[in-house]
């Protein structure tokens, strides 16, 4: 099943047509708070200026950074805000011509979900430089759970900066510690495509913990905060 067939099977109208609806569902956080502070509302679909891309979101993964945003621990955030530092879907509009309508893409980081509204919505509008094209027949839940395996100390500490952290005392001999900021420029399209092809071929696996519906965003954030899943938490739209 190709991307267009996936859209038809899911009942998506206007995906990649250049004619998005006037309004969309979006998860809005008015201020830091518990999971119940995440409210689903109807918002206008954003209009992309030149150099930006409007994406019809099909799935997005949950991340600790979004938990920190909700808890009020993130820096440089203004409210109200639509969270979400990543999303996968199809191009709806691209006035600059960097991508074609209907093209499968992933978007991530670069202020997404913090400086401007992110992927917790039916549509998200992001700079073209943060968009990575790919081609895959994998289901959208799997695609929403992909961008690599990362070990990053402190991301489970509910602190932006870990005080008194001394890796030599905490890491066993021979264990590597790495950090990855995860900007789109750090993930060339060829690398993403090679990994997706490997998943499709069965030579690589994507560890999905749970898949939630869009209207289960409060439950999904609760699972994230309480560490209930051992794999990636994904929300499909």
N, C-alpha and C positions, 0 to 999 in steps of 0.2 A: 504494500500500500504506500503510494507516494504522498507528498505533503498535501496536494490538492485533494486526493481521496480522503486523507485524514480529516481535512477541513469539512468535506461534505458529510462524512460519517458522523462527525461531531455536531452537525447542524450549524456550522459557522457560516453566516452570511456576510458578504462584504470583505472577507479576509483577503487582503492583498488587492482589493478592487479599487482602492483609492477613494472609496466613498464610505467612510466610517460613520456610525450613528452619531447623533448629537451628544448623547450621554453614555456613561459607562459605570459599572460597579468599581468601587475603589475602597481599599481599607485605609481609613484615616486615623491618625493619632494626633489628638488635639494637644496633649501634654503627656509627660511621663506618667506611667501608672501600671496597674496589673494587666493581665491579658484581656480583661473585659474592657480596657480602655481602647482597644482596637475596634473601631466601628465601621461597618460596611455602609457606604453611602453612594448616592448617585452624583457623579461629578461630570462636568463637560469634558468631552474627549479633547485632549490638547491638540493644538494645531502646530505642526513642526515648521520652524523657520528654516531658511537655507542653512545647510550644514548639520541639521538634526534629522532624526529618523523617528517616525511614528511606527511602533511595533504593536501588533495584535498579540498580546501575551497568551501563551498556551499553557505554560507551567513555570513555576519558580521554586527554587530551593530556599529553605530557611537557614539562617546563619546566626552565629553568636553576636555579630555586630548589630543585627536587628533586635536581638534581645537587649543588648546594651542601650540601643536607641530608646526602646520602650521603657527601660529602667532609669533613663535620664543620665546614663554614664558616658554617652558619646559626646565628642567635642565638635563644635562648629555646626550645630543643628538648629534650625528654626522650625517652629510649629505654627499651625498644623502642618503635618507632613504625611505623605503616602510613603511607607517604608519600602524596603526591598532593594538590596544592592546588586541583584542579578535577575535575569529573566530570559526565557527562550520563547520564540514564537515566529511570526512571519511579518515581513515588511508590509505595512499598510500604505504609508506615504513616505516619499523621500524626495523633497523638492530639489535637492542638489544633485540628484542622479547618481549618488555613490552606490546605491543598491536598487534592485528592481522590485516592484511590487510582487508580493507572494513569495519572495525569497526567504528560506529558513535562516534564522539568525539567532545569536546569543548576544546579550548585552550585560555588562558588569562594571561595577566600581566607578571611579572617577567622580565621586560626589553623588552618585545615584542613590536615592533613598535617604539622603542626608542633606545635601545642598539643594537638590531639586527632587521632585517626586519620583519614586522608584517603581519597582515591578509588582507591587501588591495591587494590581488593577487589571482590568480587561485590556487596557492600552497603556503603554508607557512611551514617553518621548525623551530620547537621549541623543547626545552628540554622535555624529557618524563615526568619529574616531574610536568610540567605545563599542562598536558593533562588529561582530565577527560572523561571517557567513559560513554555512555548512550545508551539507546535503545528507539526509539520513531518513530511513524508513523506520527507525526505532520509535517506540511509543513516546508520547510527550512527557510522561512521568519520568522515564529513564533519561530523556534529554534534559529535563529540568534538574536532574540530580547530578549531571556530569560536571568541569573546569578544574580535576586532579585530586591527589592525596597530600594533605599538608599537615605538618606538625608545627604548631606555633604555641610556645609557652605563654601562659597567662590568659589565653582566651577563655578558659573555664573559671577564671578567678573573680569575675564580675568587677574587675578593676581595669581602667584604661592603661595604667602603668603599674607593673608589679614591683613593689618595693622589696629591697633586701633579697633579690633573687640572685643566687650564685650557682650557675649551671654545673660547675665542676663537682659540687657536693651532691647534686641531685640526679645527674645522668650516669647510668652505668657505662663502663668502659666499652668503647666500640660503637655506641649509639650516636647517630647523627642528629643534630638539631639544626633545623633550617627555618627560615621565615619567607613568606611569599605575600606581597601586597595584593596581588591578584588583579592588577589593571589589565585592560584589554590588550595593551601593547606587549604584555608579557606572555600572551597566548596567541602565537601566529595561527592563522586559519589552517595551515597544513598540519600542525600538531593536533589541533582539535579534530580535524577530519580523520587523521590517522587513528586517533583513539576511538572515535565513533565507529569507524570501520572495524576496529578490533573487537569492540563490544558486539557489533552485529555478527561478527564471525565466531563469537564465543571464546575468543582468546583473551579477553579482558572482561572484567565484571564491574558493575556499578552497585555499590552497597546501599540499597534503598532501605531505610528503616520503616517509614510509614508514608502513605500517600493520602493526603487530605483533600476534600473539596474546598472550593473557595469560601463557602459559608461556614467552614470549620476552622477558620483562621485563629479564633480564640483557643480552641482545643489544641491546634498545632503549636501555638506559642507556649501553652501550658506544658505540653510534652517536651518542648525544647528546654524550658526553664527547669523542669524537674528531671531532665536527662533520662527520659523514658525510652528513647530509641537509640539503638547502637549503630544505625546507619543514617543516611541522609534523609531528612524530612522534606517532602515535596508537596506543593499545593498545585492542583490543576484547575484551570478555569473552564 
